[in-house]
Amino acid sequence: MSVLEYNEELHLKNVYQDGYDDCAAQKDAIILEKDAVIAEKDNALAKKDLALAELNDKISKLEALLADLTSKDN
């Protein structure tokens, strides 16, 4: 390309577009990474919720047994 063919406006548009494309790719990578972290934490919360529900069920059963034993003693 000779000096006579150089188009500063086109060059600056290309530089801007390259920077924009790089930022968009970085943004997408960050979003994917954060989505993966959120999914991992959601999974951990779901497991804890399940464990808590199981413990609550056991507590309810134990309370029912205790009520039965208490009523039999009377």
Secondary structure per residue as TSV (DSSP state, phi and psi in degrees):
chain	resnum	aa	ss	phi	psi
A	1	M	-	360.0	131.2
A	2	S	-	-91.4	169.0
A	3	V	G	-61.5	-31.0
A	4	L	G	-71.8	-24.0
A	5	E	G	-89.4	-10.0
A	6	Y	-	-67.6	131.6
A	7	N	-	-121.9	104.2
A	8	E	H	-62.1	-41.4
A	9	E	H	-61.3	-45.7
A	10	L	H	-63.9	-41.0
A	11	H	H	-60.7	-46.8
A	12	L	H	-65.0	-37.7
A	13	K	H	-61.9	-41.8
A	14	N	H	-65.8	-41.9
A	15	V	H	-63.2	-44.3
A	16	Y	H	-61.2	-45.8
A	17	Q	H	-63.4	-40.1
A	18	D	H	-61.8	-44.5
A	19	G	H	-64.1	-41.5
A	20	Y	H	-62.2	-45.4
A	21	D	H	-62.1	-41.0
A	22	D	H	-63.1	-44.5
A	23	C	H	-64.8	-40.0
A	24	A	H	-63.3	-40.8
A	25	A	H	-66.2	-41.8
A	26	Q	H	-64.2	-41.3
A	27	K	H	-61.5	-44.9
A	28	D	H	-62.5	-40.0
A	29	A	H	-65.3	-40.7
A	30	I	H	-65.3	-42.4
A	31	I	H	-63.1	-43.3
A	32	L	H	-61.7	-41.4
A	33	E	H	-64.8	-45.0
A	34	K	H	-66.1	-38.9
A	35	D	H	-61.6	-38.4
A	36	A	H	-66.0	-40.7
A	37	V	H	-65.1	-43.1
A	38	I	H	-62.5	-43.3
A	39	A	H	-62.9	-39.9
A	40	E	H	-63.7	-43.5
A	41	K	H	-68.9	-38.2
A	42	D	H	-60.6	-40.7
A	43	N	H	-63.5	-43.4
A	44	A	H	-63.4	-41.3
A	45	L	H	-64.7	-39.6
A	46	A	H	-62.5	-41.2
A	47	K	H	-63.3	-42.6
A	48	K	H	-66.5	-39.0
A	49	D	H	-62.2	-40.4
A	50	L	H	-64.8	-44.6
A	51	A	H	-62.8	-40.0
A	52	L	H	-65.5	-40.7
A	53	A	H	-63.3	-40.6
A	54	E	H	-64.4	-41.4
A	55	L	H	-65.6	-40.2
A	56	N	H	-63.5	-37.5
A	57	D	H	-64.3	-44.0
A	58	K	H	-63.2	-41.2
A	59	I	H	-62.0	-42.9
A	60	S	H	-61.6	-42.6
A	61	K	H	-64.6	-41.9
A	62	L	H	-65.1	-39.0
A	63	E	H	-64.0	-39.5
A	64	A	H	-65.1	-42.9
A	65	L	H	-62.2	-42.4
A	66	L	H	-63.3	-40.9
A	67	A	H	-63.6	-40.8
A	68	D	H	-62.1	-46.2
A	69	L	H	-65.5	-38.1
A	70	T	H	-66.6	-40.8
A	71	S	H	-70.1	-30.9
A	72	K	H	-71.5	-31.2
A	73	D	H	-71.0	-25.7
A	74	N	-	-83.5	360.0
